């Protein structure tokens, strides 16, 4: 076996082992992944504080405390309003169900005048079977989420362990990077460094840009739904803003839920039409203004690739998979483009070319 094949087998085996380890530890690794994400986001701030001659431990403590205080302030400001609106929504759900049932009965009565008894019985059976399927899928989804990392113990570990992990990673960030760099194969060190730099640029650009898009659209939908008069418009708008990171599906899901709630609350088509128009305007602004300006083409993450990554990782690892899906997709995208470039510059693509590694410019 040649040295090249031995190296390829080694790295392939290492990647497979890491994926399998993540799968086995998916129920306990969530706070460590969250802590690493916080460390990645705050590391530039800590580096800047260190440049002002502030010791890294103190800079880490300042940055982390400021980050946690910001989250606490947001929670204290928003949660009481969300709790009030959520309580109102829950208390009015029976009325929504009664109204929807009344409309459904009206449609059935209208259909009974135009369909035979056999057709009506088939319609009732089909609707009942479909409702049973929906209930079963909802139960299975809930069970999958609960077993994927949202149990009480995991929530407590996320709250208490994540800040500790983030602190130590932030404090030792420079040393960790230096250690990892010292482990790189000497002959490919420059190439790996360049790919790591591209990965960092992709992750930073996507995360910061997408966070800005989510915040802007969450405020837009919360304000719009509240002005229309939809119950729990604020909480629904903010939740839709969080879902915007799923291209197309997030906005579409929010639009369907908001239109159905508007129809159940108002019982007319005027307000649901206004809600649909609001989402049409919002999707236009997001797709043509915010996403190109704040995220841009530099991240090179196609929406279909992001959707597949979120669904696949969520199915394999639950909440942990959803959390790491986009970063992993970005890393795979960078490495995939590099691999394609190597293929195009190798004798496998063109027998007249020698096989060598070319670092992208």
Residue pairs with C-beta under 8 A, 6 or more apart in sequence:
22 29
22 317
22 320
23 316
23 317
26 148
26 149
26 316
26 317
26 318
26 320
26 321
27 147
27 148
27 149
27 154
28 154
28 157
29 320
30 149
30 154
30 157
30 158
30 319
30 320
30 323
31 157
31 158
31 161
31 162
31 165
32 161
32 165
33 320
33 323
33 324
34 158
34 162
34 165
34 166
34 323
35 161
35 162
35 163
35 164
35 165
35 166
35 169
36 165
36 166
36 169
37 323
37 327
38 64
38 67
38 162
38 166
38 170
39 165
39 166
39 169
39 170
39 173
40 203
41 207
42 63
42 64
42 67
42 166
42 170
43 170
43 173
45 59
45 63
46 56
46 59
46 60
46 63
46 170
46 173
47 174
49 58
49 59
49 62
49 63
50 56
50 59
54 62
56 171
56 174
57 171
60 167
60 170
60 171
61 167
63 170
64 163
64 166
64 167
64 170
68 163
78 238
81 234
81 235
82 234
82 235
82 238
85 231
85 232
85 233
85 234
85 235
86 232
86 235
88 231
88 232
89 231
89 232
89 235
92 231
92 265
95 264
96 261
96 264
96 265
97 264
99 264
99 267
100 263
100 264
103 267
108 120
108 123
111 120
111 123
112 120
115 123
144 318
145 318
145 319
147 318
148 314
148 317
148 318
148 319
148 320
148 321
149 318
149 319
149 320
150 318
150 319
169 176
181 189
181 193
184 192
184 193
185 192
188 357
190 359
191 357
191 359
194 359
194 360
195 334
195 335
195 338
198 334
198 360
199 330
199 331
199 334
199 335
201 298
202 298
202 299
202 300
202 301
202 330
202 331
202 333
202 334
203 327
203 330
203 331
205 295
205 296
205 298
205 299
206 295
206 299
206 301
206 326
206 330
207 326
207 327
209 291
209 294
209 295
209 296
209 299
210 244
210 245
210 294
210 295
210 326
212 290
212 294
213 244
213 286
213 290
213 291
213 294
213 295
214 241
214 242
214 244
214 245
215 241
216 241
216 290
216 294
217 240
217 241
217 244
217 251
217 282
217 285
217 286
217 290
218 237
218 238
218 240
218 241
218 242
218 244
219 237
219 241
220 237
220 282
220 285
221 236
221 237
221 238
221 240
221 241
221 254
221 258
221 278
221 279
221 282
222 233
222 234
222 236
222 237
222 238
222 241
223 237
224 233
224 237
224 278
224 282
225 233
225 234
225 236
225 237
225 258
225 275
225 278
226 233
226 234
226 237
227 233
228 262
228 271
228 274
228 275
228 278
229 271
230 236
230 258
230 261
230 262
230 265
230 271
230 275
231 261
231 265
232 261
236 254
236 257
236 258
236 261
239 254
240 250
240 251
240 253
240 254
240 258
243 249
243 250
243 251
243 253
243 254
244 250
244 251
244 286
245 326
246 306
246 307
246 310
247 303
247 306
247 307
248 303
248 307
249 307
251 279
251 282
251 283
251 286
254 279
255 275
255 276
255 279
258 275
258 279
259 272
259 275
259 276
262 271
262 272
262 274
262 275
263 269
263 271
263 272
265 271
266 272
299 330
300 333
300 334
300 337
301 326
301 329
301 330
301 333
305 329
305 333
306 325
306 326
306 329
309 325
309 326
309 328
309 329
310 322
310 325
310 326
312 321
312 325
313 321
313 322
313 324
313 325
313 328
314 321
314 322
314 325
315 321
317 324
337 360
338 360
341 358
341 360
342 357
342 358
343 349
345 353
345 356
345 358
346 353
346 355
346 356
347 353
347 354
347 355
348 355
